């Protein structure tokens, strides 16, 4: 008489079949934990980015051949990224946000008086603003000194930086906000942003922004924008 009942699997075989299930549960749990920390939007941004910023990536690819010489250290955007709406203050202490420059190409620069390369770079940024600043482009240099608010103001006066607007964030949150999206590793940091708030290029460290190389690249990146942030 035959026994048609299936044999009870051995303990070792059952354990072997459970391994993929356990691994799967761990992977799913890790993904949910990641989403809990960074938010579902963070997951989406990390894997696909903001589709509205695809134009900035195309522009970055187009002007990439110009990133040489004095601006060779620029890293061109390869995936769509909309920057956080950075919040800071103007010279009168009034709140400002990056979105206030909607429709303009902007070179966002973070600097501090304790940063020697920052201080050396500032006159070139002032010169860039003098040459190209206007309705389609602006240098937005944000000071992140957290102690003596008079020190950066005095530096700006002593260095005769007359064309740059004065912006500051005494909590240095703008640095943390850029760091959170992988765009601030040290000082100075500069990010070229299109009229929709999307990254075109980023540079960690100083650049000679008054150079012919920089002027050509910025001119190629600047286009009158019709869309806002």
N, C-alpha and C positions, 0 to 999 in steps of 0.2 A: 504494500500500500504506500503510495507516494504521498509526500507532504507538500501541498501547494502553498503553504504559508511562507512568506519570504523570511529569510533568515534575519534574525535580529543583528544589526551591525555591531561589530566589535567596538569597544570603548575607544580604541585608537583611531578607527575609521571615522567615528562620529566626531571626534575631536578635530581630525584633519579637515572635515567638511565645515566645521564651525570657524576655522581660521579666517577664510575669506570674509565671512559675515562679521567677524570681530574687527578685521581691518577696515571693512567698509564703514562700520559704525564709528570707528575712530576718525576716519577721514571726514565723514559727514559732520561729526561733532566738532572737529577742528574748523571746518568751514563755517558752521553756525557760530562758533566762538569768534572767528575772525569778523564775521558780519556784525556780531554784537558789539565788538570793539570799534570797528571802523564804519559800520553802517552799510546797508545794502548798496547805497550809492557809491561807497568807497570801492566795493567789489566791482561794480559796473565800470567805474572810472579806471580801475587798475587794469581791467582786461579789454576794455573797448574805448574808454574815454568819452568825451562829449562830441557827438557826431557833428555838432554845429561848428566845431573847431577844425574840421578836416581841411578847410580852406587855408588855415594858418600853416598846416603841415605841408600842403602843396606849395605855398609861398616859400616856406623854409627850404624845400628841395630846389626851388627855382633859383633862390639867391645864394645857395650853399657855395657855388664856385667863387663868390666874392668874399667868403670868410677866410682870408689869408692875410699875410703880413701882420699888421698891427692888431688885427681882429681874428687871427688864426685860432685863438683859443675858444672862440664861440662854438657852442654845441647846438646844432640846429635841431628843432623839434622833429621827432620821428613818429610820434603818436599824438592824437588830439588831446589837448589839456586846457581846460578853462581854469585860470588862476583863481584863488580865493579872492573875494572882494575886500582887499586889504583896507584896513581902517587906520587913520592917523590924523594929525592935526596940521593946520596951516600956521603961518607966522603969527596970526592973531588968536591962536588957540581954538579956532573953529574946526569942527569935525569934517574930515574929508574921507572919501572912499575912492578906490580905483575906478569904480563905475562912474565917477564924476567926469572921467575923460572918455566917455562913450563916443565912438565915432573917430577917435584919434589913435594913431599909432603912438605908443608910449615906451620910452626906455625907463623902466623902474630900476632905481639904484638904491641900495642900502649902504649907508656909510656911518662911520663913527670917528670921533676925534682921537680915540685911542688906537685906531687902525692906521698905521703909517702909510700903507699902499692906498688907503681911501683918501687920505689928505693929499697925496701926490696926484691922485686921479681927478680930484674935483675941478681944477682949472680947465682940464680938457672937456669935462662935462659941461662946464659953463660956456666954453667955446662952441661946443656942439649945439647947445641951445641957442646961442647967438646966430649960428649959421643956418640952422634948419627949423628952429622953433617957430610955430605958427598955428594955423587952423587945422593942420593935418598931423602935426607931430609935436611932442613935448618930452623933455627930460623931467622926470619926477624923482628927485633925489630925496630920500627919506632918512633923516638922522635917527640913530637908535641909541644915543647916549642915555644912560639911565640915572645918572647922578646929577651933575651940575648943568642945568638947562642953559645957563649963560655961556658955557664953554663953546658949544658948537656955533652959537650965534656970533660970538666974538671971532671965531675962526673964519666964518663966512665974510665978516667985515674986513678982517685983516688980510684975507686972501683976495679981496676985491671981487668976490663972486656976485656980480650985479645982475646977471640974466637968469640965474636959477631961482625958482621959487623956493621958499624955505618951508620944509615939511619935517615933522618929527613924530616919533612914537617913543615916549619915555619908558614904556613897558616892554619895548622891543618885541611886541606880539607879531608885527609884520614879518620879522625874521622867522619866528616859530611857524607862522602860517605858510610861508614859502618852504620851510624845511619839511613841513608835513606832507607836501606834494613832491618832495625830492629836489627842490630848486634852490636851496640855500644850505651850503655846507660850510661856508666860512665868509670872511669879509675881505674886500667888498664883494657884493653879489649884484649882478645886473641881469634883468630879464627884458627882452624885447617883446612887446605885447601888441597884438592887433586891435582893431577897433571894436572887437567883440569880447575882449578880455582873454584872448587865447594866446598861448605861448608860441612865439616864432623862433626864438633862440635864447639861450642862457649862457652866461659866462661866470665862472667862479674865479675871482681875482680881477686885477685892474686891466684896463685896456687904454690905448691912446685914442680916445674918442674924437680928438680934433684932427686926426690923420686923414689923409686922402682915402685910405682903405676903409676907414669907418664911415666917412661921408658917403662914399659910393654905395656901401652896403645898406646904410639907413635910407638913402634915397630910393633904392630899389625896393625896400620893404614898405615904404610909405605910400599908401593909396588912400584917396578920399573914401571914407567908409560911409555906407548908408544904413548899416545895421548897428544897433546898440548892444550893450552887454546882455 
